[in-house]
Amino acid sequence: MIKPATLFAAASALMLPAAAFAAPQVNLAPTGPVVELSIYESIEAAPDQATIGAGVTTTEPTATAAMRRNAEEMTKVIARIKALGIAEKDIQTTGIALGPQYDYQNGGPVFRGYQASNRVSVILRKIEDTGPVLDALVEAGATDIGGPNFAIADDTALKEQARKAAVARGAAQARAYAAMLGYADVRVLAVSENIAGSVPFYAAAKAVALEATATPIQPGMVGTDVNLTITYELVGKTAAGTK
């Protein structure tokens, strides 16, 4: 049997608002001056993959003929890509288009037929294959070549490295402000992060007459960038900072 006092306590608890049971909130309201810093950090490394674009553009008198011929030519290009040992998961269609073509003569349009195009994006897991693959695609009938776009497949470790460097630099800058303004230290109030990922290097490639050697490719370096915005409170007013 519940005693009256216990019963009253239980009933009172049931009538309390939900907010009374919420987890306690941490109050970081500053009592001293606040400084907000934007810190940019970039870590460079050699890329380990490249992405190229390859496609076929065809023009015929009718839309059906343009699409049919384009399909035939693009099938050859895709077959060549797979024959080079590139996995199917690394080949993705990025665009198919069909439209009429006109020339303008004497101030008016003259219909010239229909143009069809089909493009794929190809990820190359071996950087050294980039030049030979580009050449092979042109030989297979590709009329549109784009890229390469160099990147790092997994830049998790580089992001962490950039993040640590940014935090350390931000803390040093904040403490420098604190010292100049007569404060002993700083405490972090808020942090926001913007990660740009691997910043690629772009190189143009055109369908031109092939030389005896493969198209030269220079992958260079790519950077993994981190942008931090950190808000600090200046704490511990020193005697030197007291007016």
Legacy VTK file of the C-alpha trace (Angstrom):
# vtk DataFile Version 3.0
C-alpha trace
ASCII
DATASET POLYDATA
POINTS 243 float
0.000 0.000 0.000
1.403 3.426 -1.024
1.639 5.937 1.761
-0.157 9.271 1.210
3.091 11.239 1.037
4.523 8.851 -1.527
1.294 8.949 -3.508
1.410 12.748 -3.538
4.982 12.724 -4.786
4.164 10.293 -7.571
1.132 12.316 -8.643
3.143 15.518 -8.590
5.766 13.955 -10.814
3.129 13.052 -13.363
1.994 16.673 -13.508
5.472 18.108 -14.084
6.142 19.454 -17.600
8.293 17.370 -19.933
11.036 20.008 -19.798
11.618 19.146 -16.144
12.988 15.754 -17.187
15.162 17.056 -20.043
18.926 16.634 -19.884
20.757 19.596 -18.348
22.054 22.068 -20.912
25.603 23.381 -20.876
25.721 27.162 -20.824
28.688 28.524 -22.784
27.573 32.150 -22.625
30.785 34.205 -22.691
31.660 36.607 -19.903
34.708 38.066 -21.658
35.530 39.326 -25.151
34.965 36.927 -28.044
37.047 36.444 -31.173
35.940 34.406 -34.202
38.650 33.029 -36.494
38.418 31.442 -39.940
41.262 28.998 -40.488
42.099 27.422 -43.835
44.441 24.448 -44.077
45.438 22.384 -47.113
47.435 19.154 -47.208
48.918 18.156 -50.564
49.579 14.624 -51.758
50.088 12.756 -55.003
46.796 11.640 -56.593
46.014 7.969 -56.946
43.119 8.076 -59.415
42.026 10.024 -62.475
38.619 10.602 -64.023
38.267 11.174 -67.742
35.301 11.778 -70.002
34.835 10.108 -73.366
32.035 10.342 -75.869
30.837 10.109 -79.419
28.996 12.741 -81.466
27.295 11.800 -84.725
25.224 13.724 -87.262
22.719 12.153 -89.671
19.749 13.344 -91.794
17.159 11.883 -89.390
16.920 11.590 -85.632
16.605 7.806 -85.805
19.683 7.470 -87.989
21.704 9.785 -85.739
20.833 7.806 -82.613
21.396 4.443 -84.304
24.834 5.374 -85.595
25.749 6.973 -82.281
24.776 3.795 -80.429
26.956 1.715 -82.750
29.991 3.969 -82.310
29.544 4.352 -78.559
29.231 0.593 -78.128
32.702 0.255 -79.660
34.135 2.862 -77.307
32.640 1.238 -74.204
33.839 -2.179 -75.338
37.353 -0.760 -75.671
37.152 0.754 -72.191
36.219 -2.623 -70.702
38.909 -4.367 -72.748
41.479 -2.106 -71.075
40.607 -3.763 -67.763
38.453 -0.980 -66.336
35.724 -2.274 -64.034
32.124 -1.707 -65.069
31.421 0.128 -61.800
33.988 2.742 -62.858
32.130 3.539 -66.103
29.109 5.838 -65.862
26.969 7.476 -68.531
26.961 11.237 -67.914
24.801 12.490 -70.768
22.889 11.589 -73.918
21.620 14.332 -76.202
19.811 14.608 -79.524
18.890 17.774 -81.380
18.490 19.372 -84.804
21.393 21.187 -86.413
21.060 24.382 -88.430
23.318 26.606 -90.469
22.393 30.225 -90.909
22.538 31.586 -94.439
21.117 34.838 -95.773
19.648 35.618 -92.375
17.696 32.387 -92.044
18.210 28.864 -90.662
18.996 25.938 -92.966
18.332 22.473 -91.529
21.413 20.215 -91.683
20.273 17.104 -89.841
20.222 15.714 -86.327
23.164 15.466 -83.958
23.340 12.765 -81.277
25.913 12.544 -78.514
26.688 10.119 -75.722
29.319 10.600 -73.016
30.667 8.454 -70.202
32.817 9.208 -67.189
35.640 6.732 -66.529
37.572 6.349 -63.275
41.137 5.141 -63.728
42.603 3.518 -60.624
46.131 3.620 -62.060
47.411 7.111 -62.847
49.986 5.783 -65.292
47.194 4.393 -67.489
45.716 7.829 -68.215
47.655 8.685 -71.364
47.401 5.250 -73.014
43.680 5.041 -72.204
42.987 8.427 -73.799
44.812 7.338 -76.940
43.010 4.008 -77.035
39.605 5.714 -76.751
40.329 7.992 -79.687
41.471 4.995 -81.709
38.206 3.250 -80.801
36.149 6.124 -82.219
35.707 8.610 -79.369
35.250 12.117 -80.763
34.926 13.933 -77.435
37.572 13.633 -74.744
37.636 15.508 -71.434
39.747 15.631 -68.298
41.690 14.163 -66.676
40.491 15.112 -63.212
43.011 13.922 -60.639
41.974 13.068 -57.076
42.719 10.938 -54.033
40.328 8.031 -53.639
40.394 8.033 -49.820
41.575 11.293 -48.298
40.308 10.575 -44.767
43.796 10.638 -43.265
44.630 13.865 -45.098
41.446 15.528 -43.820
42.373 14.564 -40.265
45.864 15.946 -40.755
44.491 19.216 -42.148
41.946 19.450 -39.318
44.607 19.032 -36.606
46.832 21.638 -38.244
43.918 24.084 -38.521
42.930 23.641 -34.862
46.509 24.150 -33.683
46.921 27.287 -35.802
43.588 28.680 -34.658
44.477 28.169 -30.990
47.830 29.886 -31.481
46.185 32.871 -33.177
43.511 33.147 -30.489
46.105 33.049 -27.683
48.103 35.721 -29.489
45.017 37.956 -29.445
44.489 37.146 -25.772
48.056 38.145 -24.898
47.800 41.402 -26.832
44.571 42.306 -25.041
45.748 41.354 -21.553
44.117 37.940 -21.117
45.747 34.753 -19.912
44.095 32.172 -22.146
41.132 31.313 -24.363
38.329 28.781 -24.354
36.456 27.428 -27.370
32.789 28.384 -27.629
31.879 27.016 -31.059
33.396 25.197 -34.046
32.067 24.809 -37.580
33.765 22.970 -40.415
33.684 23.073 -44.184
35.635 20.344 -45.988
36.293 20.892 -49.667
37.756 17.437 -50.350
40.474 16.808 -52.892
40.987 19.848 -55.063
41.650 18.409 -58.524
44.013 19.464 -61.253
42.436 19.767 -64.689
44.223 19.128 -67.948
42.635 19.525 -71.364
42.816 16.712 -73.887
41.685 16.823 -77.510
41.062 14.202 -80.168
44.079 14.831 -82.384
46.293 12.741 -84.640
48.159 10.259 -82.458
51.921 10.215 -82.251
54.013 7.105 -81.803
54.168 7.724 -78.057
51.261 7.923 -75.605
49.706 11.248 -74.682
51.905 12.693 -71.891
50.173 13.184 -68.554
51.538 15.049 -65.513
49.355 14.334 -62.449
51.105 16.837 -60.155
49.651 17.145 -56.648
46.150 17.579 -55.253
45.135 19.197 -52.000
42.641 18.219 -49.321
41.266 21.421 -47.828
39.620 22.136 -44.480
37.990 25.423 -43.486
37.271 25.885 -39.782
35.441 28.708 -38.070
36.247 28.692 -34.355
34.847 31.097 -31.785
37.007 31.721 -28.711
36.355 33.572 -25.489
39.280 35.453 -23.976
39.555 34.466 -20.312
41.685 35.290 -17.278
42.196 39.049 -17.238
45.802 39.718 -16.243
47.218 42.579 -14.217
48.929 43.904 -17.332
45.567 44.131 -19.064
43.829 45.918 -16.211
43.389 49.629 -16.692
LINES 1 244
243 0 1 2 3 4 5 6 7 8 9 10 11 12 13 14 15 16 17 18 19 20 21 22 23 24 25 26 27 28 29 30 31 32 33 34 35 36 37 38 39 40 41 42 43 44 45 46 47 48 49 50 51 52 53 54 55 56 57 58 59 60 61 62 63 64 65 66 67 68 69 70 71 72 73 74 75 76 77 78 79 80 81 82 83 84 85 86 87 88 89 90 91 92 93 94 95 96 97 98 99 100 101 102 103 104 105 106 107 108 109 110 111 112 113 114 115 116 117 118 119 120 121 122 123 124 125 126 127 128 129 130 131 132 133 134 135 136 137 138 139 140 141 142 143 144 145 146 147 148 149 150 151 152 153 154 155 156 157 158 159 160 161 162 163 164 165 166 167 168 169 170 171 172 173 174 175 176 177 178 179 180 181 182 183 184 185 186 187 188 189 190 191 192 193 194 195 196 197 198 199 200 201 202 203 204 205 206 207 208 209 210 211 212 213 214 215 216 217 218 219 220 221 222 223 224 225 226 227 228 229 230 231 232 233 234 235 236 237 238 239 240 241 242
